[in-house]
């Protein structure tokens, strides 16, 4: 089976590649942008199956279909919310919701294997989905957390949180008051709950609030160190593979 992965976040692409290998599917080619993908399809035989992220670094992946007649089956990978997923279901498009689950991946690959082996161009009309993604229905992000303090429940407003971090298998929110509160969600689960223009995941361990950043300093191995206004318990380091995205987020 000839399979390629189109995903702008290289760690995510490598993770998917490893997951596929575990079920005996080799994806040797990984592409990371709309431009790179268009160039590749213009000069290579189209694969049987593409795992395609929707939002790439230089635009929506639908732009690839506008430039090239793709002769492959496509399984989209997406972190989009329920409104976009409804559009996918209505158009009978296969998708995997991030973070990708091993069992869901296996089912998706098996579905592809039992289809007719004849290659068919992707002829689905993506306009409705593209409209949803470019102009999504306004969604509600987390405005506050309810946390347990002794026998009481306390409401912590999202704007009062400087950073959210994991430690000893727990997830904690650090507030401008210098308090740490244990949350009942993992950092991965928070990905869809936090306003992306306000919070950024700088590493596997930390989300930071853009309004809490006091200083940014060059650090070893092409990384960055963030100084927050109040949080000083640990060094907050932007992982090397996240530095480029972090700089773009700041702008």
Secondary structure, DSSP 8 states (H G I E B T S, - for coil): --EEEE-SSHHHHHHHHHHHHHTT----EEE-SHHHHHHHHHHS---SEEEEESEETTEETHHHHHHS---SEEEEEE---HHHHHHHHHTT--EEESS--HHHHHHHHHHHHTS-SS--------HHHHHHHHT--------EEEEEETTEEEEEEGGGEEEEEEETTEEEEEETTS-EEEESS-HHHHTTTS-TTTEEE-SSSEEEEGGGEEEEEE-GGG-EEEEESS--SS-EEE-GGGHHHHHHHH-
